[in-house]
């Protein structure tokens, strides 16, 4: 797996695209679904409904994605965007 960036990702231009791809590939299928929908700008309520899970369960997946990406909620979308552009 690619090494983690030195600080939280708040600017997609600070992230190596290969690192972003590795970060996305490290996600479980449900984490990946969660990250994709966050990057699309969906609300927590809409994501939970679409995935058929409770908002509390969604919080768990969102927290796991934030931890794996070592970023904020806004950073999830930035990492996702960088990875999708790189592929």
C-alpha positions, -999 to +999 in steps of 0.1 A: +000+000+000+012+035-007+025+055+022+002+079+040+007+116+032+024+136+060-007+156+068-045+155+063-056+159+027-073+192+023-060+200-011-062+174-039-032+189-056-010+178-026-019+142-032-001+118-055-027+103-078-011+068-073-016+073-035-052+082-040-059+051-061-042+029-035-063+046-008-096+039-027-086+003-034-080-002+003-117+003+011-141-025+016-171-026-008-194-008+016-168+018+025-163+024-012-200+029-018-201+053+011-171+073-002-184+075-037-217+089-025-200+114-002-179+125-031-211+130-052-224+154-025-253+132-013-267+139+022-262+115+050-299+107+050-299+100+012-269+078+014-283+058+043-316+053+024-299+044-009-276+018+008-304+005+030-286+012+063-293+033+093-277+067+097-258+054+127-243+026+106-234+051+079-215+071+106-194+040+112-185+035+076-179+072+071-156+072+101-136+042+087-132+060+053-120+092+070-095+072+091-082+052+061-079+084+040-066+103+070-088+133+061-119+153+068-153+148+053-145+173+025-112+154+020-131+122+012-144+138-020-110+152-029-093+119-025-121+101-045-118+127-073-081+124-075-083+086-077-110+087-104-090+111-125-059+090-121-075+058-133 
